[in-house]
Amino acid sequence: MKAWINIALRNLIKNKRRSAFTILAITLGFSAVTLFGGFTTYMYAANQEGSIYTSFQGHLTIARKIFFDRDSNNPKNFILSQDELQAVSSICSEFDEVILVTPQLRLNGLITDGRISNIFIAIGIEPEAQVVLARETRLNLMEPYKGRALDETHMNDIGVSNGLAKFLRLGLDSEAVIMGTTVDGQMNALDVVVCQLFDAASSSFNDRFVRMPFKLAQSLIDTNGAHLLSVILKKTEDTERIKNRLVSAFSQKGIDLEVKTWNELSEWYTKVKDMFDIIFMFLFLIVFVIVTMSVINTMSMAILERTREIGTLRALGLKRRWVIGLFSIESMLMGFGGIVGGSIVTGLCWGSILFFKPTWTPPGITVRIPLQLQFSAEYIAYSVVFLLLLCLVSSLLPARKAAYQNVVDALGHV
């Protein structure tokens, strides 16, 4: 085998210009697929973390079925009672995979500084949950804020998105009034203090989003319950398994609540993933065509120029499969050279990103975030194997044509 590899190397060197262009095409194709794969993996991870942590949704959301379907006009029907909250929290505490179970309220109303008013949508969360969610993120995508953190000891403190604060001319420590409808349909108003300013995770919410302590939200709508419970897990991979176990436990305990996973509730994540899957498919097809045509062209030209050599080898008794094998080895060596070159180009691009730290603003986001690449060893291994197989398969057609030439005609070829 070593002798065959040496022969294949000499043949590639003999036609170094043609071989170099083919290796360059493979290099660019491999680096393009690898870099885009790294960016795609990062986008998947970023949108996943955004859906779980930045939106305060958690891995699992537990609520009444009518809450997910919005199949009621009575606000009381959505509320989980204290007994239900305690029962669910007790069941969740039995799972080692669960880090935190936290109640939430989703509400809306009017906020005013005394001169101007505007509608707001708000989330009432326990301050502890915000700390845990920020700690569990891996990509540091939790939006920074100016001011101080929400605190249960300062129940009237709220966080206001920058767009809403700009419209109402609110700053840190500004006083405001929030008004909302209680679960009984009555109007309620509370005095609040702006303790933090932040950019909302979505540009569509940046001019109307408010965060407030859970107890303040309960006071505003006059309830001691919650709309939902968010469950935060140690590992995202456990989401589906823990959901099934919770559904089974609820069924045994007679608890009539629905459990939804983060990706079931995140329409944005699903659409982004589908979009990048399609883009990647088109990119992969382009690389497939370029590599295939380059290898076929190089092998065809090599066979045309070495027709008499092939005839001589066949006349000396070389079997057809060894002729095919010789050209297949040459193709595999070009593929290996392209992979090495592509790895170098990928490494240089990755190093440049780490050094220059470019930032960008994704669609729907209000702030610039670092551009990152996340490479998966499994993904790169699949790319290497597939590219080598592609080079091998691309060489088979011209190699087979060479192997089945008439020996007399090959020897007389000019």
Sequence and secondary structure as in RCSB ss.txt:
>XXXX:A:sequence
MKAWINIALRNLIKNKRRSAFTILAITLGFSAVTLFGGFTTYMYAANQEGSIYTSFQGHLTIARKIFFDRDSNNP
KNFILSQDELQAVSSICSEFDEVILVTPQLRLNGLITDGRISNIFIAIGIEPEAQVVLARETRLNLMEPYKGRAL
DETHMNDIGVSNGLAKFLRLGLDSEAVIMGTTVDGQMNALDVVVCQLFDAASSSFNDRFVRMPFKLAQSLIDTNG
AHLLSVILKKTEDTERIKNRLVSAFSQKGIDLEVKTWNELSEWYTKVKDMFDIIFMFLFLIVFVIVTMSVINTMS
MAILERTREIGTLRALGLKRRWVIGLFSIESMLMGFGGIVGGSIVTGLCWGSILFFKPTWTPPGITVRIPLQLQF
SAEYIAYSVVFLLLLCLVSSLLPARKAAYQNVVDALGHV
>XXXX:A:secstr
 HHHHHHHHHHHHHTHHHHHHHHHHHHHHHHHHHHHHHHHHHHHHHHHHIIIIITS  SEEEE HHHHHT  S G
GGG B HHHHHHHHHHHTT TTEEEEEEEEEEEEEEE SS EEEEEEEEE HHHHHHHHHH SS  S  EEE   
 TTSTTEEEEEHHHHHHHT  TT EEEEEEE TTS EEEEEEEEEEEE  SSTTTTTTEEEEEHHHHHHHHT SS
BSEEEEEES GGGHHHHHHHHHHHHHHHT   EEEEHHHH HHHHHHHHHHHHHHHHHHHHHHHHHHHHHHHHHH
HHHHHTHHHHHHHHHTT  HHHHHHHHHHHHHHHHHHHHHHHHHHHHHHHHHHHHH  EE  TT SS EE     
 HHHHHHHHHHHHHHHHHHHHHHHHHHHTS HHHHHT  
